[in-house]
Amino acid sequence: MASLKTVRAQLVQILHLQESPQRTAFAFSLGVFIAFAPHYGFHTASVVLCAWAFRLNYLAMLMGAFLNNPWTIAPILGGTLYTGFAVIGTTPTSTFDFSNLHFDNLFESLTPYLLPFILGGCVLGLIGALTAYPIMLFVIHRYRSAKSL
């Protein structure tokens, strides 16, 4: 229960910031893009770097990037591969055999999945960011107008 209160407090802090709603919504949507980006293990570093480089709201970006979390990673990875193969117009050439996967043949085993993974992550990230921006902008406007009444 304490973690839900923490998330709610962070969301309220994001909605109360003195920056424009458009800028906060953009930071959130960029975080959503990062959540789908195929560079797993570097999402938080990407959030920090982008927030610093573009002077964006770190908390809003981090909340967007946390769309990818332990509960959502499997559907995101599956959707990424599915989307990548759909965009390319192919299907996986064979079923993946984990029993033959060893460190010395890791690259050869994963190579057929690399391009669909990267492409699918970028496509889903773009769709997610374009969807998240107007939703977050609406939420911020709604919240701020309700608080000003």
C-alpha positions in Angstrom: 0.0 0.0 0.0 2.9 2.3 0.7 4.2 2.0 -2.9 0.7 3.1 -4.3 0.8 6.2 -2.1 4.4 6.9 -3.4 3.3 6.6 -7.0 0.3 8.8 -6.4 2.4 11.4 -4.7 4.8 11.5 -7.6 2.0 11.8 -10.1 0.5 14.7 -8.1 4.0 16.3 -8.1 4.2 16.0 -11.8 0.8 17.5 -12.3 1.6 20.5 -10.0 4.8 21.5 -11.7 5.2 25.1 -12.9 6.2 24.2 -16.4 3.7 24.1 -19.2 1.4 21.2 -19.7 2.7 20.7 -23.2 6.3 20.4 -21.9 5.3 17.9 -19.2 3.2 15.8 -21.6 6.1 15.8 -24.0 8.5 14.6 -21.3 6.1 11.8 -20.3 5.6 10.8 -23.9 9.4 10.7 -24.5 9.6 8.4 -21.4 7.0 6.1 -23.0 9.1 6.0 -26.2 12.1 5.0 -24.1 10.0 2.3 -22.4 9.6 0.6 -25.8 13.1 1.3 -27.0 15.1 -1.8 -27.7 18.1 -0.9 -25.6 17.2 -2.9 -22.5 19.3 -2.2 -19.4 19.8 1.4 -20.4 16.3 2.9 -20.1 17.0 4.8 -16.8 20.3 6.1 -18.2 18.4 7.3 -21.3 15.8 9.1 -19.1 18.6 10.8 -17.2 20.5 11.8 -20.3 17.4 13.1 -22.2 16.1 14.9 -19.2 19.5 16.6 -18.7 20.2 17.3 -22.4 16.7 18.7 -23.3 16.0 20.2 -19.8 12.9 18.1 -19.5 11.0 17.0 -16.4 12.9 14.0 -15.0 9.9 12.7 -13.0 7.5 12.8 -15.9 10.0 11.0 -18.2 10.7 8.4 -15.5 7.0 7.7 -15.0 6.6 7.2 -18.8 9.6 4.9 -18.9 8.2 2.9 -16.0 5.5 1.7 -18.4 8.1 -1.0 -19.0 8.4 -2.9 -15.7 8.6 -6.5 -14.5 4.9 -7.0 -15.0 4.8 -5.6 -18.5 8.1 -6.7 -20.0 6.9 -10.0 -21.4 3.9 -8.5 -23.4 6.1 -5.6 -24.5 8.9 -8.0 -25.8 6.3 -10.2 -27.5 4.6 -7.2 -29.0 7.9 -5.8 -30.2 8.9 -8.9 -32.0 5.4 -9.4 -33.5 5.3 -5.8 -34.7 8.8 -6.0 -36.1 8.1 -9.2 -38.1 4.7 -7.7 -39.3 6.4 -4.5 -40.5 9.1 -6.4 -42.3 6.5 -8.7 -43.7 8.1 -12.0 -42.7 7.7 -14.6 -39.9 10.4 -16.2 -37.8 12.1 -18.8 -40.0 12.1 -21.4 -37.3 11.1 -21.9 -33.7 13.7 -20.8 -31.2 15.5 -23.7 -29.5 16.7 -22.7 -26.1 18.4 -26.1 -25.5 20.9 -25.3 -28.2 21.6 -21.8 -27.0 25.1 -21.4 -25.6 27.4 -18.4 -25.2 29.5 -19.4 -28.2 26.5 -19.4 -30.6 24.5 -16.6 -29.0 25.0 -14.1 -31.8 24.1 -16.6 -34.6 21.0 -17.7 -32.7 19.7 -14.2 -32.1 20.7 -12.5 -35.4 17.4 -13.3 -37.2 15.5 -11.6 -34.4 17.6 -8.5 -34.1 16.2 -6.3 -36.9 12.5 -7.2 -36.1 13.2 -6.4 -32.4 14.8 -3.0 -33.1 12.2 -2.0 -35.7 9.3 -3.3 -33.6 10.5 -1.4 -30.6 10.8 1.8 -32.5 7.4 1.5 -34.1 5.7 0.6 -30.8 7.6 3.4 -29.1 6.5 5.9 -31.6 2.9 4.8 -31.4 3.0 4.8 -27.6 4.5 8.3 -27.5 2.0 9.7 -30.0 -0.8 8.2 -27.9 0.6 9.2 -24.5 1.1 12.9 -25.4 -2.6 13.9 -25.9 -3.7 11.6 -23.0 -1.2 13.2 -20.5 -2.0 16.7 -21.8 -5.7 16.1 -21.2 -5.0 14.7 -17.7 -2.8 17.7 -16.8 -5.3 20.3 -18.1 -8.1 18.5 -16.3 -6.3 18.2 -13.1 -5.1 21.8 -13.0 -8.5 23.2 -13.9 -10.1 21.1 -11.2 -7.5 22.3 -8.6 -8.1 26.0 -9.6 -11.8 25.8 -8.9 
